[in-house]
Amino acid sequence: MEPPTNYGHGNRAFLQALLARGTLTYPEARPIIAAIINADNAKNPDSEECRPDQVSEQIFMKYIDKASSAVSLFDYEIRSTQHQATKERIFALVNTASDPQTQLATIYSPEELSFIKRVLDAMFEKFNRPRMESLCITEMQAIKLARPPRRESQGGDEPQSQAPVDRGLKHSEVENVLESLVEGGWFEISREGFYSLSPRALMELRPWLVDMYNDADAEPNDWQRIKFCEACKEIVTWGLRCSDPDCTLRLHDICQQAFWRSRRGTTCPKCSREWTGDHYVGERAITMTEAYQRGRRRSGGHRNTLADDVIREQGAEEESEGEEVGGGEEEEEEE
C-alpha cells in the first residue's frame, strides 16, 4: 500500500493539523490551508499570497480526500457529521480498529478510565430515562462519581489482595479529567454547564455506544438508550421527541423542517399524535422545564443543584404514575 499520488509536504502539514486538533471545520481549515499554500509558494517570487477567504470549499475537500486516503493505510478514516445544535459540518479523524478504552488508555490512568466509564454510564443510563432523556451531566454530578461504588472499588467478590483497587479520583482530578476530555474533543460543555458527548465522540463511539447501552433483542419500536434521528439516522443527544412519552420518534432540530416538509404534515408517523416541537432530548429536557426556570429565578442563576432537583422531581412523577397504574390494576382485579 502506498500513499496517494501528489501527496506532498503541504498535505502532511494539513494532516498534522487535523491530528493535533482532532476535528476541523471548513472555516477553521481556511487559514491553515492558506498558510500551507503560502509556504509551498515561498520559493516562487512570482506567486501571490493566498488569503484564507480565497480557500474554497473545493480546495478544502481536496485536502480532506488526500488526508483520508493517507490515513486509511493505518486503520483511520476521516468522517464528517453536522453538529446537532449549530448544523456546522465537522470533520474528524476516527480510529476504525481499536475500541475507545484502548485509545483513551494511552492518555488516562486506569482510575481515570474507570471514572470516564462511570460518567458515560450516568449520561446514558442514570440521566437517560423514558420520561427524561437528558444524556448529559453537570460537574457537580460528575464529582459524585469520583469514587466507584464500594463493592466495585473492593474488586467484587475476589480477594482484595488479588484484585486491583480503584480508589477513585480527587475532586480536583475530576475537574482536570473533564477539562481534558473537552480539550481532547471527546466532550462538549454548554453555556448552562452541562457536559455531553461531542460530534467527534459520537462518530467514533457509535458502534460501542449501541453495543454497550442498547438491547439487541428489543423490538423496533421499543425504547432504547441510544436513539437515532428519524430523518438522518444519526444518534440524537440534542433534539426533539414526540409528545407521546411512549413513542420512540426522535428528530434533530436541524432535520425536522425538511422531514415534515417531505411528509406534508406534522402528524407523528409512529403514533399519529400532532408533533408539538416542545419536547426535548438533551440538556433542554432539563433546562426548558418550569422547575429549572423557576429555580434559576430564585437562585439568581446559581445552577449547582438545579439539574438534580429537576431530575429528582421528574423521578417522583414517574413513580407516582407507576403507582397510579398499579392501583388501577388492583382495582380492576378486585372488581
C-alpha positions in Angstrom: 0.0 0.0 0.0 1.3 3.4 -0.9 0.2 7.0 -0.1 -2.0 8.8 -2.6 -0.3 10.4 -5.6 0.8 14.0 -5.4 0.9 13.8 -1.6 3.4 16.4 -0.6 4.6 18.3 2.5 1.5 20.5 2.4 -0.7 17.5 2.7 1.3 16.2 5.6 1.1 19.6 7.3 -2.7 19.6 6.9 -3.0 16.1 8.3 -0.7 17.1 11.2 -3.1 20.0 11.9 -6.0 17.6 11.9 -4.2 15.2 14.2 -3.4 18.0 16.6 -7.0 19.3 16.7 -9.0 16.0 16.4 -11.7 17.8 14.5 -11.8 20.5 11.8 -14.4 22.6 10.2 -14.2 24.4 6.8 -13.9 27.9 8.4 -11.1 26.6 10.8 -9.3 25.0 7.9 -9.2 28.0 5.6 -6.3 29.9 7.4 -4.4 26.6 7.8 -4.6 25.8 4.1 -3.8 29.4 3.2 -0.6 29.2 5.3 0.3 25.8 3.7 -0.2 27.2 0.2 1.9 30.3 1.0 4.7 28.1 2.5 4.7 25.9 -0.7 4.9 29.1 -2.9 7.6 30.8 -0.8 10.3 29.9 -3.3 8.4 31.3 -6.2 8.8 35.1 -6.3 6.0 35.5 -8.8 3.4 33.8 -6.6 0.7 35.9 -4.9 -0.1 35.5 -1.3 -3.1 33.3 -0.6 -5.7 34.7 1.8 -7.9 32.5 3.9 -11.0 33.8 2.2 -9.6 32.6 -1.1 -9.6 29.0 0.1 -12.7 27.5 -1.5 -14.6 24.5 -0.1 -13.5 22.6 -3.2 -9.8 23.1 -2.2 -10.6 22.1 1.4 -12.3 18.9 0.2 -9.2 18.0 -1.9 -7.0 18.2 1.2 -9.6 16.2 3.2 -9.7 13.5 0.5 -6.0 13.1 0.3 -5.6 13.0 4.0 -8.3 10.4 4.2 -6.6 8.2 1.6 -3.3 8.5 3.6 -4.7 7.6 7.0 -6.7 4.7 5.6 -3.4 2.8 5.5 -3.3 2.9 9.3 -6.9 1.9 10.1 -8.1 5.5 10.4 -10.6 7.4 8.3 -11.9 10.9 8.2 -15.7 11.1 8.8 -18.0 14.1 8.9 -21.2 15.0 10.6 -23.3 18.0 11.3 -23.3 19.5 14.7 -26.7 18.7 16.2 -27.2 22.2 17.6 -25.3 24.5 15.2 -25.6 22.5 11.9 -21.9 23.1 11.2 -20.2 20.3 9.4 -17.4 18.8 11.4 -14.6 16.5 10.1 -12.9 14.2 12.5 -10.1 11.6 12.4 -11.6 8.3 13.5 -9.9 5.1 14.6 -11.7 2.3 12.9 -9.7 -0.6 14.5 -9.4 -0.1 18.3 -12.1 0.4 20.9 -12.4 3.6 22.8 -11.0 2.2 26.0 -7.8 1.2 24.2 -7.5 4.7 22.7 -8.1 6.5 25.9 -5.7 4.2 27.8 -2.8 5.9 26.2 -3.8 9.2 27.8 -5.6 8.3 31.1 -4.8 6.2 34.1 -6.9 3.1 35.0 -8.6 5.1 37.7 -9.4 7.9 35.3 -10.7 5.4 32.7 -13.0 3.9 35.3 -14.3 7.4 36.2 -14.9 8.2 32.5 -16.9 4.9 32.2 -19.0 5.9 35.2 -19.7 9.3 33.6 -20.8 7.6 30.4 -23.0 5.2 32.3 -24.5 8.2 34.1 -25.2 10.0 30.8 -26.8 7.1 29.0 -28.4 5.2 32.0 -29.0 7.3 35.1 -29.8 10.5 33.2 -31.5 8.9 30.3 -34.9 7.6 31.1 -38.1 7.2 29.0 -39.7 10.4 30.6 -36.5 12.5 30.6 -33.7 11.9 28.1 -31.1 14.4 29.2 -28.0 12.5 28.1 -25.7 15.0 29.8 -24.1 15.6 33.2 -23.0 18.6 35.3 -19.7 18.9 37.1 -21.4 18.5 40.4 -23.0 15.3 39.3 -19.6 14.1 37.9 -17.9 14.8 41.2 -20.3 12.5 42.9 -18.9 9.8 40.6 -15.3 10.4 41.6 -15.2 7.2 43.5 -16.6 3.9 42.4 -19.4 2.1 44.4 -17.8 0.4 47.5 -18.4 -3.1 46.1 -16.7 -2.2 42.8 -13.8 -0.4 44.5 -13.1 -3.6 46.5 -12.9 -5.8 43.4 -16.3 -7.5 43.9 -16.1 -11.0 45.4 -12.4 -11.5 44.7 -9.9 -11.3 47.5 -8.7 -7.7 47.8 -5.1 -8.9 47.6 -5.6 -10.2 44.1 -7.9 -7.6 42.6 -6.6 -4.1 41.7 -8.3 -1.5 43.9 -9.9 1.5 42.2 -9.5 4.3 44.8 -11.2 6.8 42.6 -10.2 10.4 42.0 -9.9 13.6 44.0 -12.3 16.4 43.2 -9.5 18.4 41.6 -8.6 15.3 39.4 -12.3 15.0 38.3 -12.2 18.7 37.1 -8.9 18.0 35.3 -10.2 14.9 33.5 -13.4 16.8 32.4 -11.3 19.7 31.1 -9.0 17.3 29.3 -12.0 15.5 27.7 -13.3 18.8 26.4 -9.9 19.9 25.1 -9.4 16.5 23.5 -12.6 16.8 21.6 -14.5 14.0 23.4 -16.8 16.1 25.5 -18.6 19.5 24.9 -19.6 21.8 27.7 -22.6 24.1 27.2 -23.2 27.6 28.5 -25.5 26.1 31.1 -22.6 23.9 32.4 -23.7 20.5 31.0 -21.2 18.1 29.6 -22.2 15.9 26.7 -20.5 13.8 24.0 -19.0 15.8 21.2 -19.7 15.2 17.5 -16.3 13.5 17.2 -17.1 11.2 20.1 -20.5 10.3 18.7 -18.9 9.4 15.3 -16.1 7.4 16.9 -18.0 5.7 19.7 -21.2 5.0 17.8 -20.8 1.2 17.5 -19.5 0.9 21.1 -22.4 3.0 22.4 -25.0 0.9 20.7 -23.4 -2.4 21.8 -23.0 -1.1 25.4 -26.3 0.5 26.1 -28.9 -0.8 23.6 -30.8 -4.1 23.8 -30.0 -6.1 20.6 -33.1 -8.2 21.2 -35.5 -5.3 21.5 -38.4 -4.8 19.2 -38.2 -2.0 16.5 -40.5 0.4 18.5 -39.1 -0.4 22.0 -37.4 2.4 23.9 -33.6 2.3 23.6 -31.0 4.3 25.4 -29.2 5.2 22.1 -31.7 6.9 19.9 -31.5 7.8 16.2 -33.0 10.7 14.2 -35.9 9.5 12.1 -34.6 11.7 9.2 -30.8 11.4 9.1 -30.4 8.2 11.1 -27.6 9.6 13.2 -27.5 9.5 17.1 -29.6 12.1 18.9 -28.3 13.6 22.1 -29.7 17.0 21.3 -33.0 17.2 19.6 -36.8 16.7 19.8 -39.1 13.9 20.8 -42.8 13.1 20.3 -45.2 14.4 22.9 -46.3 10.9 23.5 -43.9 9.6 26.2 -44.2 6.1 24.9 -43.5 7.0 21.2 -39.9 6.5 20.0 -39.8 9.1 17.3 -36.8 11.4 17.6 -35.6 14.2 15.4 -32.7 16.6 15.3 -33.7 20.3 15.4 -31.7 20.7 12.2 -33.6 17.8 10.5 -37.2 18.5 11.5 -38.1 21.2 8.9 -37.1 19.1 5.9 -38.6 15.9 7.5 -42.1 17.5 8.0 -41.9 19.2 4.6 -41.5 15.9 2.9 -44.5 14.5 4.8 -46.7 17.5 4.1 -48.0 17.5 7.7 -46.9 17.3 11.3 -48.6 14.1 12.5 -46.2 11.7 14.1 -45.8 8.7 11.7 -45.4 6.3 14.6 -48.2 7.2 17.0 -50.3 9.7 14.9 -50.1 12.4 17.5 -49.6 16.0 16.4 -46.0 17.0 16.6 -45.6 19.9 19.0 -41.9 20.6 18.8 -41.5 21.4 22.5 -40.5 18.1 24.0 -36.7 17.7 24.1 -33.8 15.3 24.1 -30.6 16.5 25.7 -30.0 19.2 28.3 -33.1 21.1 27.3 -35.1 18.2 28.7 -33.9 19.8 32.0 -33.4 23.4 31.2 -36.7 24.0 29.5 -38.7 22.7 32.4 -40.7 25.1 34.6 -38.9 23.7 37.6 -35.5 24.6 36.2 -36.5 28.1 35.1 -38.2 28.7 38.4 -35.1 27.5 40.3 -32.9 29.8 38.2 -35.1 32.8 39.0 -35.0 32.0 42.7 -31.3 31.3 42.9 -30.2 34.2 40.7 -28.7 31.8 38.1 -26.8 29.6 40.6 -27.1 26.2 38.9 -25.1 23.7 41.0 -28.0 21.6 42.1 -30.8 22.7 39.8 -30.4 19.8 37.4 -30.5 17.3 40.3 -33.7 19.0 41.6 -35.4 18.7 38.2 -34.3 15.1 37.7 -35.5 14.2 41.3 -38.8 15.9 40.6 -39.2 14.0 37.4 -38.4 10.7 39.1 -41.0 11.4 41.7 -43.6 12.0 38.9 -42.6 8.7 37.2 -43.0 6.8 40.5 -46.4 8.5 41.0 -47.5 7.5 37.5 -46.4 3.9 38.2 -48.3 3.8 41.5 -51.5 5.1 39.7 -51.2 2.4 37.1 -50.6 -0.3 39.7 -53.5 1.0 41.8 -55.8 0.9 38.7 -54.8 -2.7 38.0 -55.5 -3.7 41.6 -59.0 -2.1 41.5 -59.8 -4.0 38.3 -58.8 -7.3 39.9 -61.0 -6.6 42.9 -63.9 -5.9 40.7 
